[in-house]
Amino acid sequence: MNKYGFARVAAASPMLKVADCNYNTNEIIDIIKQAEAKDAAAIVFPELSVTGYTCGDLFLQRLLIGQAEKSLAQICTATKGLSITAIIGLPVEINNKLYNVAAVIGNGKIYGIVPKTFLPNYNEFYEKRWFSSSDELNENTIYLCGQEIPVGIDLIFSAKGFNFAIDICEDLWTPIPPSSISSLYGAEVIFNLSASNETTGKHAYRRALVSQQSARCIAGYVYAASGNGESTTDIVFAGSSMIAENGALLNEGERFSFESRMITADLDIERLRSDRLKNKSFSATPYNTILNDVYYKKINIELPENTNTSNIPLERYISPTPFVPANDNTLNERCEEIFSIQIGGLAKRLLHTNIQTAVIGVSGGLDSTLALLVLVRAFDKIGLPRKNIYGITMPGFGTTDRTYNNAIKLMQSLGVTIKEISIKDAVIQHFKDIEHDIDVHDITYENSQARERTQILMDYANKVNGLVIGTGDLSELALGWCTYNGDHMSMYGVNTGIPKTLVRTLVSWVAATQMDKASQMVLDDVVETPVSPELLPADKDGNIAQKTEDVVGPYILHDFFLYYVLRFGFSPAKIFFLARQAFDGRFDNETILKWLKTFFRRFFTQQFKRSCLPDGPKVGSVNLSPRGDWRMPSDAAMQLWMDELNRITL
């Protein structure tokens, strides 16, 4: 495992010849060396990979059983001096019973033997004809290949900084796989040696099993199945191999290949540990009544360091937009679900309060546009007329024609009641009252406008007996980029769980899927408009002069930082490492580090704004509500995080 918590694992489906142990052994050794060259920490081979799964009654031939042991010894010797753990399958005789086992090998030593528990004996499977279940095993150790070796299903192995356990094929298909229990007792990666054959529709079901088991166990799941070379007398094997992590499929091998195949992926062990740490339901304690006899032995595998792989890049895609799915189908489903959550949350609040009017400030920017779209759909859902929505545009010193016109056109197209209330005279009077020079464009100049707008919204809501709908988003709350008791405040904030990158995506999605062409053009222009509070005067050409991302940094970076800080609690150094992978060619290292420091500085100093947020719906795994997801003291010290940032060398 590297210093950022990644462990490279491999799954292999070698060419084989049924009952030809010598041929199979050579293939296995060759693939182990390939995996070593790729700096894999561990590799798993298919079930009974030394002999082949389809030997049938040949499993009862003593010559085959003896040769399998010799092959195990040969593979063990071949791993001497290597920094990789190999997990292979073979038949092993113990006290006059034959077991289908996984052998865990490293640096010339066999560290453990794990027998199969669940033996399929239905349809095309007849394993009980040859093998015994682990339930029939009474030994804790056996002598094999001249070594005394731990044997049992109660083994958890530790190598290269992570813990792993074993499933064997049918184990995965049972109601409670052995890996479900071993994960509760510390296994972070599960290796499955399989010989699952192919039938129509089975592969999709098998993929779902692998993915779901990795999610239930909050673990990595590395699956390797027998492929070409197995007997096709009655069934066909395709060599399915998969690597999943907590529900996400990281890599999948080619099936029906006529060559040996190996896939690799980098599991984020630290990410898994962070999720387990947070998830208090992930515990063996509630199962004590049925697991009172369970005790796992921890076996440490001692391996030399691999010194020839320092330049191998990370084998894992790091999305620059973790809040926005890359797959179009997933994106469409996700946007529809998020939009529905926002609508449902607001509709419930309106029904509960029996309030039939709403007030919203519409600036022509991204956030207020999304909030207005949610508000309109919520009114439609509960049967309230759209004219009961008061969309108020409040031009100020920095309002541009572009945003003003977009706001008016959008409200017209949606059929809401439009109100225009300029804030200029009121703010000028306020400047006189507090003796502020109107030509000094400082924070007082800006925040006075934001608070005047909020006052108008609140007071107008009183006038029409309405609810003020907040427009601020999750990214702004993380950075504190909002005016305290200004745009920071509302009666219900529909965007509080939506980061800026997702706001943009949602508006584009609504434009493409739910709007007429004229409205779509307005929304498309809103998406293309630079993000700005428009609190400073426009430039000489009437364009937006105050661009938020010039001041606080690109939101695509801040959303990336936010995701890994809140979702997994990663250190600044690891987030910087991940950002370098995700934004390679887009932002240089200096730029990433600069804005990462800005993020942590603002995140710590602006907690007081998040401590008194209005209500709003949670839509994803990351949220900053002080009532649930994020409870942080407003005066927490940032020094520990800043010190690590200052130690980063470019």
C-alpha positions in Angstrom: 0.0 0.0 0.0 1.5 3.4 -1.0 1.6 6.4 1.3 -1.7 7.7 0.1 -3.5 4.4 1.0 -3.8 2.7 -2.4 -3.1 -1.0 -2.9 -2.8 -2.5 -6.4 -4.6 -5.8 -6.7 -4.8 -8.3 -9.6 -7.2 -11.0 -10.9 -6.0 -13.5 -13.4 -7.6 -16.0 -15.7 -4.8 -18.1 -17.1 -4.9 -20.5 -20.0 -5.0 -24.0 -18.7 -5.1 -27.7 -19.6 -7.4 -29.9 -17.6 -5.3 -32.2 -15.2 -2.0 -30.9 -16.7 -0.5 -29.4 -13.5 2.9 -28.7 -15.0 1.4 -26.6 -17.8 -0.9 -24.8 -15.4 1.9 -24.1 -12.9 4.1 -22.5 -15.5 1.2 -20.2 -16.6 0.5 -19.2 -13.0 4.2 -18.5 -12.3 4.5 -16.4 -15.5 1.4 -14.3 -14.5 2.7 -13.8 -11.0 5.9 -12.3 -12.4 3.9 -10.1 -14.7 1.8 -8.8 -11.7 5.0 -8.3 -9.7 6.3 -6.1 -12.6 3.2 -4.0 -12.3 3.7 -3.6 -8.6 0.6 -5.5 -7.6 0.4 -6.2 -3.9 -1.7 -9.4 -4.4 -3.1 -11.5 -7.2 -5.9 -14.1 -7.1 -6.3 -17.0 -9.5 -9.4 -19.1 -10.3 -10.8 -21.9 -8.2 -8.7 -25.1 -8.6 -6.4 -23.2 -11.0 -3.6 -25.7 -10.5 -5.6 -28.7 -11.8 -8.5 -27.1 -13.6 -12.0 -27.1 -12.2 -13.5 -29.7 -14.7 -11.4 -32.7 -13.8 -14.4 -34.6 -12.6 -13.6 -38.1 -11.2 -9.9 -37.5 -11.9 -9.9 -35.5 -8.6 -10.0 -38.9 -6.9 -6.8 -40.0 -8.7 -4.0 -40.0 -6.2 -1.5 -39.1 -8.9 -3.4 -35.8 -9.6 -3.6 -35.0 -5.9 0.1 -35.6 -5.4 1.1 -33.5 -8.5 -1.1 -30.6 -7.3 0.9 -30.5 -4.1 4.2 -30.6 -6.0 2.9 -27.7 -8.2 2.1 -25.7 -5.0 5.6 -26.2 -3.8 7.0 -25.1 -7.2 4.8 -21.9 -7.2 5.8 -21.2 -3.6 9.5 -21.4 -4.6 9.0 -19.2 -7.5 7.6 -16.4 -5.2 10.9 -16.3 -3.2 12.2 -12.7 -3.2 9.0 -11.3 -4.8 6.9 -8.6 -3.1 3.6 -10.0 -4.1 1.1 -12.3 -2.4 -0.4 -15.0 -4.7 -3.7 -16.8 -4.0 -4.1 -20.0 -6.0 -6.7 -22.8 -6.0 -6.0 -26.6 -5.8 -7.4 -29.8 -4.2 -5.8 -30.8 -0.9 -6.2 -34.0 1.0 -6.6 -33.7 4.8 -7.3 -36.8 6.9 -8.7 -38.8 4.1 -11.0 -36.1 2.8 -10.5 -33.9 -0.2 -10.9 -30.1 0.1 -11.2 -27.4 -2.6 -8.9 -24.8 -1.1 -7.2 -21.5 -1.7 -3.5 -21.3 -0.8 -2.1 -18.0 0.2 1.6 -17.7 -0.8 4.2 -15.0 -0.3 8.0 -14.9 -0.5 8.5 -18.6 -0.7 6.1 -19.5 2.1 2.6 -20.8 2.3 0.8 -18.6 4.9 -2.6 -20.2 5.0 -5.0 -22.7 3.5 -8.7 -21.7 3.2 -11.1 -24.5 2.3 -14.4 -23.9 0.5 -17.5 -23.9 2.7 -20.4 -24.0 0.3 -20.3 -26.8 -2.2 -22.8 -26.5 -5.1 -24.5 -29.8 -5.8 -27.3 -28.9 -8.1 -27.9 -28.5 -11.8 -24.5 -28.8 -13.5 -22.5 -28.9 -10.3 -21.5 -32.1 -8.4 -18.8 -30.9 -6.0 -19.9 -33.0 -3.1 -19.1 -36.0 -5.2 -15.4 -35.2 -4.7 -15.0 -32.6 -2.0 -15.8 -32.0 1.6 -17.0 -28.8 3.1 -14.9 -26.8 5.6 -17.5 -27.7 8.1 -16.0 -31.2 8.2 -12.5 -29.9 9.0 -11.3 -30.4 12.5 -7.7 -29.4 12.1 -6.2 -25.9 12.7 -2.9 -26.7 11.0 -1.7 -29.1 8.4 1.7 -30.2 7.0 2.0 -29.5 3.3 5.0 -29.0 1.0 7.2 -29.5 4.1 5.6 -26.6 6.0 3.2 -26.4 8.9 0.4 -24.2 7.7 -2.7 -22.7 9.3 -5.9 -24.0 7.8 -9.5 -22.9 8.1 -12.1 -20.3 7.1 -11.2 -18.2 10.2 -8.1 -16.7 8.7 -7.5 -13.0 7.9 -4.3 -12.1 6.2 -2.3 -8.9 6.4 0.1 -7.9 3.6 1.4 -4.5 2.3 -0.6 -2.6 4.9 -4.1 -4.0 4.3 -6.1 -7.0 5.5 -7.8 -9.6 3.3 -9.9 -12.8 3.4 -11.0 -15.4 1.0 -14.3 -16.4 -0.7 -14.4 -19.4 -3.0 -17.0 -19.2 -5.9 -20.3 -20.5 -4.4 -19.6 -18.6 -1.2 -20.6 -15.4 -3.0 -24.0 -16.8 -4.0 -25.1 -17.7 -0.5 -27.4 -15.6 1.7 -24.5 -14.8 4.1 -21.2 -15.2 2.3 -18.2 -15.9 4.5 -16.8 -12.5 3.4 -19.7 -10.7 5.2 -18.4 -12.1 8.5 -14.7 -11.7 7.8 -15.3 -8.1 6.8 -16.9 -7.3 10.1 -13.7 -8.7 11.8 -11.3 -6.5 9.8 -10.9 -7.9 6.2 -10.7 -4.9 3.9 -10.3 -6.8 0.6 -11.9 -10.1 -0.4 -10.4 -12.4 -3.0 -12.7 -14.8 -4.7 -11.4 -17.8 -6.5 -14.2 -18.9 -8.8 -15.1 -21.3 -11.6 -18.5 -19.9 -12.5 -19.6 -21.0 -15.9 -21.6 -19.1 -18.5 -25.3 -19.2 -19.2 -27.6 -16.6 -20.7 -27.9 -13.6 -18.4 -25.7 -15.1 -15.7 -22.8 -12.6 -16.2 -24.9 -9.6 -15.4 -26.2 -11.2 -12.3 -22.7 -12.2 -11.3 -21.4 -8.7 -11.8 -24.2 -7.4 -9.6 -23.3 -9.9 -6.9 -19.6 -8.8 -6.9 -20.6 -5.1 -6.9 -23.2 -5.5 -4.2 -21.0 -7.7 -1.9 -18.2 -5.1 -2.1 -20.8 -2.5 -1.1 -22.2 -4.5 1.8 -18.8 -5.2 3.1 -17.4 -1.7 2.4 -14.5 -3.6 0.9 -12.6 -4.3 -2.2 -13.7 -7.4 -4.0 -11.3 -9.1 -6.4 -12.9 -11.9 -8.5 -11.2 -14.4 -10.8 -13.0 -17.2 -12.6 -11.8 -20.1 -14.8 -11.7 -19.5 -18.5 -10.5 -21.0 -21.7 -9.0 -24.5 -21.3 -11.6 -25.8 -19.0 -13.6 -28.8 -20.4 -16.6 -27.8 -22.5 -18.1 -31.3 -22.3 -21.4 -29.8 -21.0 -20.6 -26.2 -19.9 -18.5 -23.2 -21.0 -16.2 -21.0 -18.9 -15.4 -17.5 -20.0 -12.7 -16.3 -17.6 -14.8 -13.6 -16.0 -12.6 -11.3 -13.8 -13.7 -8.2 -11.9 -12.4 -5.8 -9.3 -14.9 -3.7 -7.3 -14.7 -1.3 -4.5 -17.6 -0.4 -2.2 -20.2 -0.9 -5.0 -18.2 0.6 -7.9 -16.7 -1.7 -10.5 -13.1 -0.5 -11.1 -12.0 -3.0 -13.8 -13.4 -6.0 -15.7 -11.5 -8.4 -17.8 -12.3 -9.6 -21.3 -14.4 -12.8 -21.4 -14.0 -15.7 -23.9 -10.4 -15.0 -24.5 -8.0 -17.6 -25.8 -5.1 -16.1 -24.0 -4.1 -15.7 -20.4 -5.7 -12.6 -19.0 -4.9 -10.4 -16.0 -6.5 -7.2 -14.8 -5.3 -4.8 -12.1 -6.8 -1.9 -10.2 -5.7 0.4 -7.4 -8.0 0.0 -4.4 -8.2 3.0 -2.0 -7.9 1.3 1.3 -7.9 4.5 3.2 -11.2 5.4 1.5 -12.7 2.1 2.7 -11.4 2.7 6.2 -12.9 6.2 6.3 -16.3 4.8 5.3 -16.2 2.1 7.9 -15.1 4.6 10.5 -18.1 6.7 9.7 -20.6 3.9 9.4 -21.5 2.9 12.9 -23.8 0.1 11.6 -20.7 -1.6 10.3 -20.1 -3.7 13.4 -20.1 -7.3 14.4 -21.6 -6.4 17.8 -25.3 -6.8 16.9 -24.6 -10.3 15.6 -22.9 -11.5 18.8 -25.7 -14.0 19.6 -25.1 -15.9 16.3 -21.3 -15.2 16.1 -20.3 -15.9 19.6 -18.0 -18.7 18.5 -16.4 -16.7 15.7 -12.7 -16.0 16.2 -10.4 -15.0 13.4 -6.6 -15.6 13.3 -4.6 -12.7 12.0 -1.7 -13.8 9.8 1.0 -11.3 8.8 2.6 -11.9 5.5 6.2 -10.6 5.4 7.3 -9.5 1.9 10.3 -7.6 0.6 9.8 -4.2 -1.0 9.5 -3.9 -4.7 12.2 -1.4 -5.7 11.8 -1.5 -9.5 8.3 0.1 -9.8 8.7 3.7 -8.6 7.5 5.3 -11.8 4.3 3.2 -12.3 1.3 5.6 -12.4 -1.8 5.2 -10.4 -4.2 2.7 -12.1 -7.4 4.4 -11.2 -9.5 7.1 -12.8 -10.0 10.1 -10.6 -13.0 12.1 -11.8 -12.5 15.9 -11.7 -16.2 16.3 -11.0 -17.0 13.7 -8.3 -20.5 15.2 -7.8 -21.4 14.8 -11.5 -21.6 11.3 -13.1 -19.8 10.9 -16.4 -22.2 8.3 -17.8 -25.1 10.0 -19.7 -27.7 7.5 -18.5 -26.5 7.7 -14.9 -26.4 11.5 -15.2 -30.0 11.7 -16.4 -31.2 9.4 -13.6 -29.2 11.3 -11.0 -30.5 14.7 -12.1 -34.1 13.6 -12.1 -33.7 12.2 -8.6 -32.0 15.3 -7.2 -34.5 17.6 -8.8 -37.3 15.4 -7.3 -35.7 15.6 -3.8 -35.5 19.3 -4.0 -39.1 19.6 -5.2 -40.4 17.1 -2.6 -38.6 18.9 0.3 -40.1 22.3 -0.6 -43.6 20.9 -1.3 -43.7 19.3 2.1 -42.7 22.6 3.8 -45.4 24.4 1.9 -48.1 21.8 2.8 -47.0 21.8 6.4 -47.1 25.5 6.8 -50.2 25.8 4.7 -48.5 28.7 3.0 -49.7 29.2 -0.6 -47.3 31.9 -1.8 -43.5 32.1 -2.1 -41.0 34.9 -2.7 -37.7 34.4 -4.4 -34.9 36.8 -5.5 -34.2 36.1 -9.2 -30.8 37.5 -10.4 -30.3 35.7 -13.7 -27.5 33.7 -12.1 -27.2 29.9 -11.8 -28.3 29.5 -8.2 -31.5 31.6 -8.3 -32.4 30.0 -11.7 -32.2 26.5 -10.2 -34.1 27.5 -7.1 -36.9 29.1 -9.2 -37.2 26.0 -11.4 -37.6 23.9 -8.2 -40.1 26.3 -6.8 -42.3 26.3 -9.9 -42.3 22.5 -10.0 -43.1 22.3 -6.3 -46.1 24.6 -6.9 -47.2 22.5 -9.8 -46.9 19.3 -7.7 -49.2 20.5 -5.0 -51.6 22.3 -7.3 -50.8 25.9 -6.5 -51.0 28.6 -9.2 -47.6 29.9 -10.5 -48.9 33.4 -10.2 -48.6 32.9 -6.4 -44.8 32.9 -6.9 -43.3 36.4 -6.6 -40.1 36.5 -8.5 -38.3 39.7 -7.4 -35.5 41.2 -9.4 -33.5 43.8 -7.5 -31.1 45.7 -9.7 -28.2 47.2 -8.0 -24.9 48.9 -8.8 -23.4 45.9 -10.5 -26.4 44.4 -12.3 -25.7 43.9 -16.0 -28.2 43.8 -18.9 -27.3 40.2 -19.5 -28.4 38.9 -16.1 -31.3 41.3 -15.8 -32.8 40.3 -19.2 -32.3 36.6 -18.5 -34.1 37.0 -15.1 -37.1 38.7 -16.7 -37.3 36.3 -19.7 -37.1 33.3 -17.4 -39.8 34.5 -15.1 -42.0 35.4 -18.1 -41.6 32.0 -19.6 -42.5 30.3 -16.3 -45.6 32.4 -15.7 -44.7 33.7 -12.2 -45.5 37.1 -10.9 -42.7 39.5 -11.6 -41.7 42.3 -9.3 -38.8 44.7 -9.9 -37.5 46.6 -6.9 -34.3 48.6 -7.3 -32.0 48.6 -4.3 -30.0 51.6 -5.3 -31.8 54.4 -3.5 -32.2 52.4 -0.3 -28.5 51.4 -0.3 -27.4 55.0 -1.0 -29.5 56.1 2.0 -28.0 53.3 4.1 -24.5 54.5 3.2 -25.4 57.9 4.4 -26.9 56.5 7.6 -23.7 54.6 8.4 -21.4 57.3 7.0 -19.9 55.1 4.3 -18.3 56.6 1.2 -20.2 55.2 -1.9 -17.0 55.4 -3.9 -15.2 53.0 -1.6 -16.0 49.6 -3.0 -15.1 47.5 -0.1 -16.9 44.7 1.8 -19.3 47.1 3.4 -20.2 48.4 -0.1 -20.9 44.8 -1.2 -22.6 43.4 1.9 -24.9 46.3 2.3 -26.5 45.4 -1.1 -26.8 41.8 -0.2 -28.5 42.5 3.1 -30.8 45.1 1.5 -32.0 42.5 -1.0 -32.6 40.0 1.8 -34.6 42.6 3.8 -36.8 43.2 0.7 -37.5 39.5 0.3 -38.3 39.0 3.9 -40.6 42.0 4.2 -42.3 41.3 0.9 -42.9 37.8 2.1 -44.6 39.2 5.2 -46.7 41.4 2.9 -48.0 38.5 0.8 -47.9 35.8 3.6 -45.2 33.9 1.7 -42.1 31.8 2.2 -38.7 33.2 1.2 -36.9 30.6 -0.8 -33.1 30.6 -0.5 -30.9 30.2 -3.5 -27.3 29.7 -2.0 -25.5 26.4 -2.8 -23.3 24.0 -1.0 -20.0 25.3 -2.5 -20.8 28.8 -1.3 -21.5 27.5 2.2 -18.3 25.5 2.3 -16.3 28.6 1.3 -18.4 31.1 3.3 -19.0 33.0 0.1 -22.2 34.5 1.3 -23.2 37.5 3.3 -24.0 36.7 6.9 -27.7 37.5 7.4 -27.9 38.4 3.7 -28.1 35.8 0.9 -27.0 33.5 3.7 -30.5 33.6 5.1 -33.9 32.4 3.9 -37.0 30.4 5.1 -36.1 27.3 3.2 -32.9 26.8 1.1 -33.6 24.4 -1.7 -30.0 24.5 -3.0 -28.1 23.9 0.3 -27.2 20.4 -0.7 -26.1 21.1 -4.3 -22.5 22.0 -5.1 -21.9 24.6 -7.8 -20.7 22.1 -10.5 -23.9 20.2 -10.0 -26.1 23.3 -10.0 -24.7 24.1 -13.5 -25.4 20.5 -14.6 -29.0 20.5 -13.2 -29.9 23.8 -15.0 -28.5 22.3 -18.2 -30.5 19.1 -17.7 -33.7 21.0 -17.0 -33.2 23.1 -20.1 -32.6 20.0 -22.3 -35.4 17.8 -20.9 -38.2 20.0 -19.6 -38.3 23.4 -21.4 -39.5 24.8 -24.7 -36.9 26.2 -27.1 -37.2 29.8 -26.1 -36.8 29.0 -22.4 -34.0 26.6 -23.2 -32.0 29.4 -24.8 -32.4 31.5 -21.7 -31.2 28.7 -19.5 -28.3 27.9 -21.7 -27.1 31.5 -21.5 -27.5 31.5 -17.7 -25.2 28.4 -17.7 -22.6 30.3 -19.8 -22.8 33.5 -17.7 -19.7 33.9 -15.4 -20.6 33.3 -11.7 -20.8 36.7 -9.9 -22.7 38.3 -7.1 -22.8 41.5 -9.2 -22.1 43.8 -6.2 -19.4 45.8 -8.0 -20.1 48.2 -10.9 -19.9 46.6 -14.4 -17.0 47.5 -16.6 -17.1 50.3 -19.2 -18.7 47.9 -21.7 -21.5 46.9 -19.3 -20.1 43.5 -18.7 -19.7 41.6 -15.4 -16.6 43.0 -13.7 -16.7 40.9 -10.5 -16.1 37.2 -11.2 -16.3 35.0 -8.2 -13.8 32.4 -9.4 -11.2 35.1 -9.9 -11.4 35.8 -6.1 -12.0 32.4 -4.4 -10.8 30.1 -7.2 -12.4 27.7 -9.7 -15.5 26.0 -8.3 -14.5 22.8 -10.1 -11.5 22.6 -7.8 -13.3 23.6 -4.7 -16.0 21.0 -5.3 -13.3 18.4 -5.7 -11.7 19.4 -2.5 -15.1 19.6 -0.7 -16.0 16.0 -1.8 -12.9 14.4 -0.4 -12.7 16.5 2.8 -16.3 15.8 3.8 -17.0 12.4 2.2 -13.8 10.6 3.3 -11.9 13.0 5.7 -8.8 12.8 3.5 -5.7 14.7 4.5 -4.7 17.8 2.4 -1.6 15.9 1.1 -3.8 13.1 -0.3 -6.4 15.5 -1.8 -3.5 17.3 -3.5 -2.3 14.0 -4.9 -5.7 13.1 -6.2 -6.3 16.5 -7.7 -3.0 16.3 -9.6 -4.3 13.0 -11.1 -7.7 14.4 -11.9 -6.7 17.8 -13.3 -3.5 16.8 -15.1 -3.1 19.1 -18.1 -5.9 21.5 -16.9 -4.3 23.1 -13.7 -0.7 23.1 -12.8 0.5 22.0 -9.4 1.0 25.5 -8.1 -2.5 26.5 -9.0 -4.0 23.4 -7.3 -2.0 24.0 -4.1 -2.9 27.7 -4.1 -6.6 27.1 -4.2 -6.4 24.1 -1.8 -4.9 26.4 0.8 -7.7 28.9 0.1 -10.3 26.2 0.5 -9.0 25.0 3.9 -8.5 28.6 5.2 -12.1 29.6 4.2 -13.6 26.3 5.3 -12.3 26.7 8.8 -12.9 30.4 9.3 -16.5 30.5 7.9 -18.0 27.7 9.9 -20.0 30.3 11.9 -22.2 30.9 8.9 -22.9 27.2 8.5 -23.8 26.9 12.2 -27.1 28.8 11.7 -28.2 27.6 8.3 -31.9 27.6 7.4 -33.6 24.3 6.6 -33.0 22.6 3.3 -33.0 19.2 1.7 -30.0 16.8 1.7 -29.5 15.4 -1.8 -26.2 13.5 -1.7 -23.6 11.9 0.6 -22.0 15.3 1.3 -23.9 18.0 3.2 -23.1 20.8 5.6 -26.3 21.0 7.7 -25.4 21.7 11.4 -28.4 19.6 12.4 -27.1 16.4 10.9 -24.2 15.9 8.6 -21.6 18.4 9.7 -21.1 19.4 13.3 -18.0 21.5 13.7 -17.0 24.1 16.2 -17.0 27.6 14.8 -13.7 28.3 16.4 -11.8 25.1 15.4 -8.1 25.7 14.7 -6.9 25.1 11.1 -3.2 24.9 11.9 -2.8 21.2 11.6 -4.2 21.2 8.1 -2.3 24.3 7.0 1.0 22.9 8.4 0.6 19.8 6.2 -0.2 22.0 3.2 2.9 24.0 3.8 5.0 20.9 3.8 3.9 19.9 0.3 6.7 20.3 -2.2 6.0 21.0 -5.9 
